[in-house]
Every structure is written in C-alpha cells, then in structure tokens.
C-alpha cells in the first residue's frame, strides 16, 4: 500500500521557499543600496578634497606671484619719522615698604 502526501503540505513548503527567497532578495538589494550609498559618499568626499587641494595650490601660486608691498609705501605714523624706533615702556619698581617716622 502506498501513501500519498497531502497537497496542503506541498503548498506550504513552496510558499515558505518563495517567502525566504523574497526576503533574501530584499536583503541583497538593501545591501547593494547601502554599498552604492557608501561608494557615492566616498566619491563625493574625494572630489571635494581634490577641489580644495587645487584651489589651495592656485591661491598659493597667486600669493607667491603677486608683488610684495614695500614698507616705504606705507605712510609713516603721525609725528614720528620713518627711521625712529617704536617707543619702549620701562617699568620702575616702587618701594612698597614705606617706613613710618
């Protein structure tokens, strides 16, 4: 005598396999999306760094090539000759211990 397997068991098994493959596809696709976002962020970060590096290099070259401002072009301070040195402050300590008479 042979026994037949019930159809309801087969349908549950195939439905369960379909659900697992859909979940697996969902996980794989979400992993691919996350990987694409990470790669995009790295590409944008690299582009910004290269742009800043190029800008910095151009500004440095421009600063080195422009003529330096000479000190003679600056107007002298009022009341002082251009050859005088800046005033210096001298500190003279005062005797704190005063003797009473």
Secondary structure as the mmCIF struct_conf table of DSSP 4:
data_model
#
loop_
_struct_conf.conf_type_id
_struct_conf.id
_struct_conf.beg_label_comp_id
_struct_conf.beg_label_asym_id
_struct_conf.beg_label_seq_id
_struct_conf.end_label_comp_id
_struct_conf.end_label_asym_id
_struct_conf.end_label_seq_id
HELX_LH_PP_P HELX_LH_PP_P1 UNK A 4 UNK A 6
HELX_RH_AL_P HELX_RH_AL_P1 UNK A 7 UNK A 65
BEND BEND1 UNK A 66 UNK A 66
HELX_LH_PP_P HELX_LH_PP_P2 UNK A 67 UNK A 70
HELX_RH_3T_P HELX_RH_3T_P1 UNK A 71 UNK A 73
BEND BEND2 UNK A 74 UNK A 74
HELX_LH_PP_P HELX_LH_PP_P3 UNK A 75 UNK A 77
TURN_TY1_P TURN_TY1_P1 UNK A 78 UNK A 79
TURN_TY1_P TURN_TY1_P2 UNK A 82 UNK A 83
BEND BEND3 UNK A 84 UNK A 84
HELX_LH_PP_P HELX_LH_PP_P4 UNK A 85 UNK A 87
HELX_LH_PP_P HELX_LH_PP_P5 UNK A 93 UNK A 95
HELX_LH_PP_P HELX_LH_PP_P6 UNK A 98 UNK A 100
#
